Amino acid sequence: MTRISAFVALFILAACQLVEAPGEDGAAAATTTAPSVGGQSPLIMEQQCKAAGGKVVIGLAGAQCARAQPDAGKACTSSSECSGVCLAAARSCSPVTPFFGCHEVLNSGKKAIICID
């Protein structure tokens, strides 16, 4: 077990990168960054998500930006009428996207079950 723990620790440290960032006086200063997720730093993703009015949520597919929908609660008969999905039980547009979980939705008046991880 000790060798595996040491290997994992070494792998995590190797994933960190040394990045040259300009200091306050214009000179380069070394900073470390966390490993990127999907090619993008989790901190940058969170900042961009918040700037877009969203909140970072974690699903099975990893971190995603959940944003309130402008038509949340609007009456609908099909998901094509919504920014998100048309929820069958309420016959209204979903409040956020992604809308995690399994839900019965309406598509052209027909019910279907979708699961979003």
Backbone as a printed PyTorch tensor [residue, N CA C, xyz], in Angstrom:
tensor([[[  0.8110,  -1.1970,   0.0000],
         [  0.0000,   0.0000,   0.0000],
         [  0.8550,   1.2600,   0.0000]],

        [[  1.9790,   1.2390,   0.6710],
         [  2.8210,   2.4200,   0.7620],
         [  3.3310,   2.8330,  -0.6060]],

        [[  3.6960,   1.8650,  -1.4450],
         [  4.1820,   2.1810,  -2.7900],
         [  3.0830,   2.8040,  -3.6340]],

        [[  1.8700,   2.3070,  -3.4980],
         [  0.7560,   2.8600,  -4.2590],
         [  0.4850,   4.2940,  -3.8030]],

        [[  0.4790,   4.5370,  -2.5000],
         [  0.2540,   5.8890,  -1.9770],
         [  1.3360,   6.8430,  -2.4540]],

        [[  2.5770,   6.3800,  -2.4450],
         [  3.6820,   7.2210,  -2.9090],
         [  3.5400,   7.5180,  -4.3920]],

        [[  3.1180,   6.5220,  -5.1830],
         [  2.9310,   6.7150,  -6.6160],
         [  1.8210,   7.7330,  -6.8820]],

        [[  0.7020,   7.6080,  -6.1530],
         [ -0.4160,   8.5410,  -6.3250],
         [  0.0160,   9.9590,  -5.9620]],

        [[  0.7350,  10.1140,  -4.8580],
         [  1.2130,  11.4330,  -4.4520],
         [  2.1570,  12.0140,  -5.5000]],

        [[  3.0440,  11.1950,  -6.0340],
         [  3.9730,  11.6420,  -7.0690],
         [  3.2140,  12.0510,  -8.3240]],

        [[  2.1970,  11.2830,  -8.7010],
         [  1.3860,  11.5950,  -9.8750],
         [  0.6700,  12.9330,  -9.7110]],

        [[  0.1060,  13.1700,  -8.5380],
         [ -0.6000,  14.4290,  -8.2740],
         [  0.3630,  15.6010,  -8.3400]],

        [[  1.5350,  15.4560,  -7.7400],
         [  2.5240,  16.5330,  -7.7890],
         [  3.0050,  16.7890,  -9.2100]],

        [[  3.1430,  15.7410,  -9.9880],
         [  3.5980,  15.8940, -11.3700],
         [  2.5600,  16.6140, -12.2120]],

        [[  1.2810,  16.5120, -11.8370],
         [  0.2180,  17.1640, -12.5970],
         [  0.2170,  18.6780, -12.4020]],

        [[  0.7630,  19.1610, -11.2980],
         [  0.8550,  20.6010, -11.0780],
         [  1.8920,  21.1790, -12.0250]],

        [[  1.6610,  22.3900, -12.4670],
         [  2.5550,  23.0230, -13.4150],
         [  3.0760,  24.3260, -12.8380]],

        [[  4.2840,  24.6740, -13.2370],
         [  4.8560,  25.9540, -12.8620],
         [  4.5420,  26.9140, -13.9880]],

        [[  3.8670,  28.0010, -13.6560],
         [  3.4350,  28.9600, -14.6610],
         [  4.0660,  30.3100, -14.3610]],

        [[  4.5600,  30.9600, -15.4020],
         [  5.1180,  32.2980, -15.2500],
         [  3.9840,  33.3070, -15.3880]],

        [[  3.7360,  34.0500, -14.3520],
         [  2.7010,  35.0770, -14.3810],
         [  3.3440,  36.4190, -14.0730]],

        [[  2.9160,  37.4880, -14.7450],
         [  3.5210,  38.7850, -14.4670],
         [  3.1910,  39.2390, -13.0490]],

        [[  4.1900,  39.7450, -12.3560],
         [  3.9960,  40.2770, -11.0160],
         [  3.4910,  41.7040, -11.0930]],

        [[  3.3090,  42.3340,  -9.9470],
         [  2.7940,  43.6960,  -9.9190],
         [  3.7490,  44.6800, -10.5910]],

        [[  5.0500,  44.4000, -10.5260],
         [  6.0220,  45.3110, -11.1240],
         [  6.3190,  44.9610, -12.5780]],

        [[  5.5480,  44.0130, -13.1620],
         [  5.7450,  43.6270, -14.5520],
         [  6.7170,  42.4770, -14.7150]],

        [[  7.4850,  42.1410, -13.6770],
         [  8.4340,  41.0280, -13.7570],
         [  7.6730,  39.7230, -13.6250]],

        [[  8.2150,  38.6740, -14.2090],
         [  7.5640,  37.3700, -14.1270],
         [  7.7290,  36.7950, -12.7290]],

        [[  6.6620,  36.2440, -12.2030],
         [  6.6880,  35.5940, -10.8980],
         [  6.1460,  34.1860, -11.0800]],

        [[  6.7700,  33.2040, -10.4610],
         [  6.3530,  31.8170, -10.6000],
         [  5.1850,  31.5370,  -9.6760]],

        [[  4.1680,  30.8810, -10.2240],
         [  3.0350,  30.4460,  -9.4070],
         [  2.7090,  29.0200,  -9.8050]],

        [[  2.0990,  28.2800,  -8.8970],
         [  1.6830,  26.9290,  -9.2310],
         [  0.1940,  26.9270,  -9.4750]],

        [[ -0.2440,  26.0400, -10.3380],
         [ -1.6670,  25.9150, -10.6240],
         [ -2.0910,  24.4870, -10.3810]],

        [[ -3.3550,  24.3200, -10.0930],
         [ -3.9000,  22.9840,  -9.9080],
         [ -4.0150,  22.3080, -11.2620]],

        [[ -4.0790,  21.0040, -11.2800],
         [ -4.2620,  20.3040, -12.5440],
         [ -5.5330,  20.7790, -13.2320]],

        [[ -5.5000,  20.8690, -14.5390],
         [ -6.6750,  21.3380, -15.2600],
         [ -7.6740,  20.2060, -15.4310]],

        [[ -8.9370,  20.5790, -15.5540],
         [-10.0120,  19.6220, -15.7690],
         [-10.5840,  19.9020, -17.1510]],

        [[-10.5030,  18.9220, -18.0320],
         [-11.0340,  19.1020, -19.3700],
         [-10.3090,  20.2010, -20.1240]],

        [[ -9.0190,  20.4110, -19.8270],
         [ -8.2430,  21.4230, -20.5170],
         [ -8.4150,  22.8110, -19.9290]],

        [[ -9.2010,  22.9480, -18.8870],
         [ -9.4400,  24.2600, -18.2950],
         [ -9.2990,  24.1660, -16.7830]],

        [[ -8.6600,  25.1500, -16.1970],
         [ -8.4960,  25.1900, -14.7520],
         [ -9.8650,  25.2580, -14.0790]],

        [[-10.0930,  24.5020, -13.0000],
         [-11.3740,  24.5730, -12.2920],
         [-11.6680,  25.9930, -11.7950]],

        [[-10.6410,  26.7300, -11.4020],
         [-10.8450,  28.0930, -10.9210],
         [-11.3260,  28.9960, -12.0480]],

        [[-10.7340,  28.8560, -13.2300],
         [-11.1590,  29.6670, -14.3810],
         [-12.5830,  29.3000, -14.7690]],

        [[-12.9010,  27.9950, -14.7540],
         [-14.2600,  27.5700, -15.0840],
         [-15.2640,  28.1860, -14.1170]],

        [[-14.9310,  28.1670, -12.8240],
         [-15.8330,  28.7230, -11.8180],
         [-16.0180,  30.2240, -12.0150]],

        [[-14.9320,  30.9390, -12.3090],
         [-15.0240,  32.3840, -12.5340],
         [-15.8900,  32.6930, -13.7520]],

        [[-15.7010,  31.9620, -14.8450],
         [-16.4860,  32.1750, -16.0560],
         [-17.9580,  31.8430, -15.8260]],

        [[-18.2070,  30.7800, -15.0730],
         [-19.5650,  30.3700, -14.7770],
         [-20.2850,  31.4420, -13.9480]],

        [[-19.6250,  31.9230, -12.9050],
         [-20.2140,  32.9710, -12.0660],
         [-20.4570,  34.2410, -12.8600]],

        [[-19.5210,  34.5850, -13.7530],
         [-19.6830,  35.7740, -14.5900],
         [-20.8980,  35.6450, -15.5080]],

        [[-21.2360,  34.4080, -15.8800],
         [-22.3930,  34.1600, -16.7430],
         [-23.6750,  33.9960, -15.9190]],

        [[-23.5730,  34.2040, -14.6010],
         [-24.7440,  34.0990, -13.7350],
         [-25.0570,  32.6900, -13.2920]],

        [[-24.0860,  31.7850, -13.4110],
         [-24.3160,  30.3940, -13.0590],
         [-23.6250,  29.9680, -11.7830]],

        [[-23.7300,  28.6840, -11.5190],
         [-23.1140,  28.0720, -10.3410],
         [-22.5260,  26.7370, -10.7770]],

        [[-21.2960,  26.4470, -10.3950],
         [-20.6620,  25.1840, -10.7640],
         [-21.2820,  24.0620,  -9.9420]],

        [[-21.7240,  23.0160, -10.6520],
         [-22.2970,  21.8340, -10.0200],
         [-21.5230,  20.6230, -10.5240]],

        [[-21.5070,  19.5740,  -9.7230],
         [-20.7740,  18.3710, -10.0780],
         [-21.7540,  17.2450, -10.3750]],

        [[-21.6510,  16.7050, -11.5710],
         [-22.4550,  15.5550, -11.9770],
         [-21.5210,  14.4010, -12.2840]],

        [[-22.0590,  13.3230, -12.8010],
         [-21.2190,  12.1770, -13.1400],
         [-20.2410,  12.5160, -14.2640]],

        [[-20.6020,  13.4730, -15.0990],
         [-19.7280,  13.8860, -16.2020],
         [-18.6980,  14.9160, -15.7490]],

        [[-18.7030,  15.2640, -14.4650],
         [-17.7540,  16.2390, -13.9430],
         [-18.4020,  17.5890, -13.6990]],

        [[-17.5640,  18.5980, -13.5590],
         [-18.0460,  19.9460, -13.2530],
         [-18.7490,  20.5550, -14.4640]],

        [[-19.8880,  21.1850, -14.2050],
         [-20.6510,  21.8710, -15.2390],
         [-21.2050,  23.1600, -14.6680]],

        [[-21.5360,  24.0820, -15.5340],
         [-22.0920,  25.3600, -15.1110],
         [-23.6080,  25.3040, -15.2140]],

        [[-24.2860,  25.3740, -14.0740],
         [-25.7470,  25.3810, -14.0420],
         [-26.2100,  26.8370, -14.0380]],

        [[-27.0490,  27.1680, -15.0020],
         [-27.5460,  28.5410, -15.1170],
         [-29.0680,  28.5600, -15.0590]],

        [[-29.6110,  29.5670, -14.3750],
         [-31.0540,  29.7620, -14.3470],
         [-31.5120,  30.0690, -15.7680]],

        [[-32.6760,  29.5800, -16.1210],
         [-33.1990,  29.7790, -17.4650],
         [-34.1710,  30.9530, -17.5070]],

        [[-34.1170,  31.7480, -18.5600],
         [-34.9830,  32.9320, -18.6420],
         [-36.4590,  32.5780, -18.7330]],

        [[-36.7820,  31.3640, -19.2000],
         [-38.1860,  30.9670, -19.3420],
         [-38.6190,  29.9680, -18.2670]],

        [[-37.8930,  29.9100, -17.1580],
         [-38.2200,  28.9830, -16.0640],
         [-39.6650,  29.1720, -15.6220]],

        [[-40.4010,  28.0670, -15.5500],
         [-41.7850,  28.1090, -15.0870],
         [-42.8050,  28.4600, -16.1680]],

        [[-42.3690,  28.8260, -17.3650],
         [-43.2790,  29.1730, -18.4610],
         [-44.0260,  27.9090, -18.9060]],

        [[-45.3100,  28.0440, -19.2020],
         [-46.1040,  26.9090, -19.6730],
         [-45.5530,  26.4110, -21.0110]],

        [[-45.5530,  25.0740, -21.1860],
         [-45.0220,  24.4970, -22.4190],
         [-45.6930,  23.1700, -22.7250]],

        [[-45.5720,  22.7640, -23.9970],
         [-46.0630,  21.4500, -24.4200],
         [-44.9520,  20.6540, -25.0900]],

        [[-43.7680,  21.2890, -25.2510],
         [-42.6280,  20.6210, -25.8780],
         [-41.3310,  21.2780, -25.4120]],

        [[-40.2780,  20.4730, -25.2910],
         [-38.9800,  21.0100, -24.8830],
         [-38.4370,  22.0180, -25.8860]],

        [[-38.9030,  21.9640, -27.1340],
         [-38.4570,  22.9320, -28.1370],
         [-38.9210,  24.3480, -27.8040]],

        [[-39.8830,  24.4900, -26.8970],
         [-40.3890,  25.7940, -26.4770],
         [-39.5930,  26.3640, -25.3020]],

        [[-38.6230,  25.5980, -24.7960],
         [-37.8860,  25.9800, -23.5930],
         [-36.3820,  26.0800, -23.8710]],

        [[-35.7240,  26.8950, -23.0690],
         [-34.2560,  26.9380, -23.1090],
         [-33.6830,  25.6390, -22.5590]],

        [[-34.3680,  25.0690, -21.5810],
         [-33.9590,  23.7900, -20.9900],
         [-34.8500,  22.6860, -21.5150]],

        [[-35.6360,  22.0650, -20.6320],
         [-36.5770,  21.0200, -21.0160],
         [-37.9630,  21.3840, -20.5050]],

        [[-38.9910,  20.7980, -21.1170],
         [-40.3750,  20.9970, -20.6920],
         [-40.7300,  19.8490, -19.7460]],

        [[-40.9340,  20.1620, -18.4880],
         [-41.2360,  19.1480, -17.4740],
         [-42.6930,  18.7320, -17.5860]],

        [[-42.9390,  17.4300, -17.7840],
         [-44.2890,  16.9180, -18.0260],
         [-45.2120,  17.1240, -16.8360]],

        [[-44.7430,  16.8720, -15.6290],
         [-45.6040,  16.9600, -14.4430],
         [-46.1570,  18.3670, -14.2440]],

        [[-45.3280,  19.3640, -14.4580],
         [-45.7440,  20.7510, -14.2430],
         [-46.1610,  21.4360, -15.5390]],

        [[-45.8510,  20.7940, -16.6810],
         [-46.0780,  21.4000, -17.9990],
         [-45.4710,  22.8010, -18.0470]],

        [[-44.2300,  22.8600, -17.5300],
         [-43.5110,  24.1360, -17.5220],
         [-42.0300,  23.9020, -17.7990]],

        [[-41.3540,  24.9780, -18.2110],
         [-39.9300,  24.9010, -18.5350],
         [-39.0990,  24.7200, -17.2720]],

        [[-38.0190,  23.9660, -17.3970],
         [-37.1370,  23.6830, -16.2510],
         [-36.5030,  24.9750, -15.7360]],

        [[-36.2130,  25.0110, -14.4320],
         [-35.6480,  26.2310, -13.8400],
         [-34.1760,  26.4630, -14.1700]],

        [[-33.4080,  25.3910, -14.3640],
         [-31.9710,  25.5090, -14.6310],
         [-31.5500,  24.4910, -15.6840]],

        [[-30.3800,  24.7300, -16.2700],
         [-29.7230,  23.7150, -17.0950],
         [-28.2860,  23.6410, -16.6530]],

        [[-27.6980,  22.4690, -16.5550],
         [-28.3610,  21.1840, -16.6890],
         [-29.2860,  20.9190, -15.5080]],

        [[-30.3710,  20.1830, -15.7550],
         [-31.3570,  19.8440, -14.7310],
         [-31.1470,  18.3770, -14.3820]],

        [[-30.2390,  18.1290, -13.4030],
         [-29.8150,  16.7780, -13.0560],
         [-30.9550,  15.9170, -12.5410]],

        [[-30.8270,  14.6380, -12.8290],
         [-31.7820,  13.6470, -12.3550],
         [-32.5840,  13.0700, -13.5020]],

        [[-33.5240,  12.1990, -13.1650],
         [-34.4040,  11.6070, -14.1680],
         [-35.7400,  12.3400, -14.1090]],

        [[-36.2040,  12.7640, -15.2840],
         [-37.4230,  13.5720, -15.3490],
         [-38.2700,  13.1310, -16.5320]],

        [[-39.5770,  13.2410, -16.3570],
         [-40.4930,  13.0150, -17.4610],
         [-40.6530,  14.3630, -18.1630]],

        [[-40.3550,  14.3750, -19.4480],
         [-40.4110,  15.6280, -20.2170],
         [-41.3900,  15.4790, -21.3710]],

        [[-41.7740,  16.6290, -21.9310],
         [-42.6640,  16.6390, -23.0810],
         [-41.8980,  17.0310, -24.3290]],

        [[-42.0800,  16.2530, -25.3840],
         [-41.5180,  16.5650, -26.6970],
         [-42.6570,  16.4350, -27.6940]],

        [[-43.0660,  17.5560, -28.2590],
         [-44.1980,  17.5890, -29.2030],
         [-45.4340,  16.9450, -28.5910]],

        [[-45.6830,  17.2310, -27.3200],
         [-46.8580,  16.7270, -26.6270],
         [-46.7420,  15.3030, -26.1410]],

        [[-45.6610,  14.6010, -26.4650],
         [-45.4820,  13.2130, -26.0380],
         [-44.5040,  13.1530, -24.8640]],

        [[-44.8110,  12.2800, -23.9060],
         [-43.9610,  12.1360, -22.7260],
         [-42.7760,  11.2280, -23.0150]],

        [[-41.6440,  11.6090, -22.4350],
         [-40.4330,  10.7900, -22.5050],
         [-39.6970,  10.9590, -21.1920]],

        [[-38.9330,   9.9720, -20.8100],
         [-38.1270,  10.0790, -19.5880],
         [-36.6860,  10.2850, -19.9930]],

        [[-36.0640,  11.3120, -19.4020],
         [-34.6280,  11.5620, -19.6380],
         [-33.9170,  11.5730, -18.2920]],

        [[-32.6670,  11.1690, -18.3100],
         [-31.8210,  11.2040, -17.1190],
         [-30.5810,  12.0130, -17.4530]],

        [[-30.3150,  13.0280, -16.6670],
         [-29.1480,  13.8890, -16.8760],
         [-28.2290,  13.7340, -15.6770]],

        [[-26.9940,  13.2910, -15.9480],
         [-26.0210,  13.0900, -14.8650],
         [-25.1440,  14.2960, -14.7740]]])
